[in-house]
């Protein structure tokens, strides 16, 4: 729990019970739905956005945020009255529990916690307005016939050179069981990637580690895995690097830990599979998207009205 949320409780704005995802079961359709509707309503009330107009995306497509080198006296005075850290902390809790659709936006905003500017605060308000229109959405888990016999499936994506301050790429992954996401991540990579192939490959490594952990966890529950688990990647070049040692010369400068993926592919634990960009649901975890594409990803994650 973040400090912001602890203060949130102490102020009496919302109880701990309201923060917990509310779930409903539909035995006939074999589904479970998770919702944090009340938490969103209370959060909007707390930060003065109860009556704001809704918008369709959590972050403006094409928006590029950068570190502010110095603020004017007027901006410093304005930001001193703005609850930036508290707001981002509250949004982070929501992004980690039931709203992976805002994970990229919130992760981007959190990078500027040490020195936010009015531009960054405007982006926070944009997320609140998006939540105004999606507060009734639920994370729905039910069988997905399109997956076949696999217990879970993993998607990974990267946005090369996304951070203009550091030149690092944003990597993201999502693990789905049935129709809903059970694990997801959106964050900057630890080193600068020299190409989109490197960025996609390194994102695949992080996704592969989560995939392997999921196999271990489900194994403790009694599930068995006779075949490799699918890792969906939208970069054929990254898939080729993960399968073929002949490409080692192009990637040998990478840290040895990044060649872990190739080892697990050879061992038959991970099976890379190419998925077209239009069907890559992890896309919304790495970059701002236009409404139609964002909605497609959101639905793919299992977050529906």
Residue pairs with C-beta under 8 A, 6 or more apart in sequence:
1 93
2 89
2 90
2 92
2 93
3 89
4 85
4 86
4 87
4 88
4 89
4 90
5 19
5 89
5 90
5 93
7 86
8 14
8 46
8 86
8 90
9 15
9 16
11 46
13 42
13 45
13 46
14 38
14 39
14 42
14 43
14 46
18 38
18 39
18 42
19 36
19 39
19 93
21 34
21 35
21 36
21 97
21 98
21 139
22 34
22 35
22 36
22 37
22 38
23 32
23 33
23 34
23 35
24 32
24 33
24 35
24 138
25 31
25 32
25 33
26 32
26 33
26 142
29 142
30 142
30 143
31 140
31 141
31 142
32 140
32 141
32 142
33 138
33 139
33 140
33 141
34 97
34 98
34 138
34 139
34 141
35 98
35 136
35 137
35 138
35 139
36 94
36 97
36 98
36 99
37 135
37 136
39 94
40 94
40 131
40 135
41 50
41 135
43 90
43 91
43 94
43 128
43 131
44 50
44 52
44 128
44 131
44 132
44 135
46 90
47 83
47 87
47 90
47 128
49 125
49 128
49 129
49 132
52 125
52 128
52 129
52 132
53 129
53 132
54 129
54 130
54 132
54 133
54 134
55 126
55 129
55 130
55 132
55 133
56 130
56 133
56 291
56 294
56 295
57 130
57 288
57 289
57 290
57 291
57 294
58 101
58 102
58 104
58 105
58 126
58 127
58 130
58 131
58 294
59 104
59 105
59 108
59 123
59 126
59 127
59 288
60 123
60 126
60 288
61 288
61 289
61 290
62 288
63 123
63 288
64 164
65 108
65 109
65 111
65 112
65 119
65 120
65 123
66 164
66 165
67 111
67 112
67 115
67 165
68 112
68 115
68 116
68 117
68 119
68 120
71 79
71 115
71 117
75 117
75 118
78 118
79 116
79 117
79 118
79 121
82 116
82 121
84 113
84 116
84 120
84 121
84 124
85 113
87 124
87 128
88 106
88 109
88 110
88 113
88 124
91 102
91 106
91 109
91 124
91 127
92 106
92 110
94 102
94 106
94 131
95 102
95 103
95 106
95 107
96 103
98 138
98 139
98 303
99 131
99 134
99 137
99 303
100 174
100 181
100 184
100 186
100 284
100 285
100 301
100 303
101 134
101 284
101 294
101 297
101 298
101 301
101 303
102 127
102 130
102 131
103 172
103 184
103 185
103 186
103 285
104 170
104 172
104 186
104 284
104 285
104 286
104 287
104 288
105 123
105 126
105 127
105 130
105 288
106 127
107 170
107 186
107 187
108 123
109 120
109 123
109 124
109 127
111 163
111 165
111 188
112 120
134 303
134 305
136 305
137 298
137 303
137 304
137 305
138 303
138 304
138 305
139 180
139 181
139 301
139 302
139 303
140 179
140 180
140 302
140 303
140 304
141 177
141 178
141 179
141 180
141 182
141 302
142 178
142 179
142 180
143 178
143 179
144 176
144 178
144 179
147 153
147 176
147 178
150 229
150 230
151 177
151 218
151 223
151 225
152 175
152 176
152 177
152 182
152 214
152 218
152 229
153 175
153 176
153 229
153 230
153 232
154 173
154 174
154 175
154 176
154 207
154 208
154 210
154 211
154 214
154 229
154 230
154 231
154 232
155 173
155 174
155 176
155 207
155 232
155 275
155 280
155 281
155 282
156 171
156 172
156 173
156 200
156 203
156 204
156 206
156 207
156 231
156 232
156 233
156 282
157 171
157 172
157 173
157 200
157 203
157 233
157 234
157 280
157 282
157 283
157 285
157 286
158 169
158 170
158 171
158 172
158 189
158 193
158 196
158 199
158 200
158 202
158 203
158 286
159 169
159 170
159 199
159 286
159 287
160 169
160 193
160 195
160 196
160 199
160 200
161 167
161 168
161 169
161 193
161 199
162 168
162 169
162 170
162 188
162 286
162 287
163 169
163 170
163 188
166 188
166 192
167 192
168 188
168 189
168 190
168 191
168 192
168 193
169 188
169 189
169 192
169 193
169 199
169 202
169 203
170 186
170 187
170 188
170 189
170 285
170 286
170 287
171 185
171 186
171 187
171 188
171 189
171 199
171 202
171 203
171 206
171 286
172 184
172 185
172 186
172 187
172 203
172 282
172 285
172 286
173 183
173 184
173 185
173 203
173 206
173 207
173 210
173 282
173 285
174 181
174 183
174 184
174 185
174 281
174 282
174 285
174 301
175 181
175 182
175 183
175 184
175 210
175 211
175 214
176 182
176 281
176 301
176 302
178 302
179 302
180 301
180 302
181 301
181 302
181 303
182 214
183 210
183 214
184 282
184 285
184 301
185 206
185 210
185 285
186 285
186 286
189 199
189 202
189 203
191 202
191 255
193 199
193 202
194 253
196 235
196 237
197 235
197 237
197 238
197 241
197 250
198 251
198 254
200 233
200 234
200 235
200 237
200 238
201 235
201 238
201 241
201 242
201 251
201 254
201 258
201 261
202 254
202 258
203 286
204 231
204 233
204 238
204 242
204 261
204 272
205 257
205 258
205 260
205 261
207 231
208 231
208 260
208 261
208 264
208 270
209 260
211 229
211 231
211 270
212 264
212 269
212 270
214 229
215 225
215 229
215 269
218 225
219 225
227 268
227 271
228 265
228 268
228 269
228 270
228 271
229 269
229 270
229 271
230 271
230 273
231 270
231 271
231 272
231 273
232 273
232 274
232 275
232 280
233 239
233 272
233 273
233 274
233 275
234 274
234 275
234 276
234 277
234 280
236 274
238 272
239 272
239 273
239 274
240 247
241 247
241 250
241 251
241 262
242 261
242 262
242 265
242 270
242 272
243 262
243 265
243 272
245 262
251 258
251 259
261 270
264 270
265 271
265 272
277 283
278 296
279 300
280 297
281 296
281 297
281 300
281 301
282 297
283 289
283 293
283 297
284 293
284 294
284 297
284 298
284 301
289 297
298 304
